[in-house]
Amino acid sequence: MRAKVWVGGFVLAVVLSVAAAAIAGGGRPRAEQVDATIEYTHVRVAERICEGPDGEFAEQRVVVDGTATGDPRLSGDAVLRVKVLNEFGSNESFQRGTLVIRDPDTGRKKVVARVRDAGVAEIFQGSLAGTVRPGGWSLFANWRTTFHENGAVTSQIGGEAADGRLPAVVVKGRCTGPFVRFEADLPSPEESAAALRASSTRVGWRLR
């Protein structure tokens, strides 16, 4: 009988301890607005070109480095890895991949998020969904990537959009053949556009 009482008391103690830990460790729901800006500094593009029924397409595999500033939980060294399909004439496109933000001092991952975007003209816009560490936060964010006239590229996480556009595209298919690789440094948004070739046009993440 005593054994049963001891076992029952032990189980009750464990249950209470788990419940207390859940409450103390952030088990209660919380939601907070966040925002940050990423300024990209270097891009690597592997690209192949193909013909679609209505024009030329570029399929790209992109790795772009930058720095995220804003909410401390979203700030640090950013690396965006995406696959892109872009129509030359309209820049109607999509990209999907992963955004990782690391602590610049320790190299530890702070943000890991899936990227799903639609693109028109000079913007990609879509969503981020992932995790924020430490703290056990989940990230659900609208975000926009803007290709500036001087060749700079920035991303905005949260906050307010500059206009009312809400891109949406349907896509299918892919290009075939070998990829050609390109690499370039990106200017800051504040730099002059004078050095940019007047004839340059953007195809996905690359100026032609």
Secondary structure, 3 states (H helix, E strand, C coil): CHHHHHHHHHHHHHHHHHHHHHHHCCCCCCCCCCCEEEEEEEEEEEEEEEEECCEEEEEEEEEEEEEEEECHHHCEEEEEEEEEEEECCCCCEEEEEEEEEECCCCCCEEEEEEEEEEEECCEEEEEEEEEECCCCEEEEEEEEEEECCCCCEEEEECCCCCCCCCCCCCCCCCCCCCCEEEEEECCCCCCCCCCCCCCCCEECCEEC
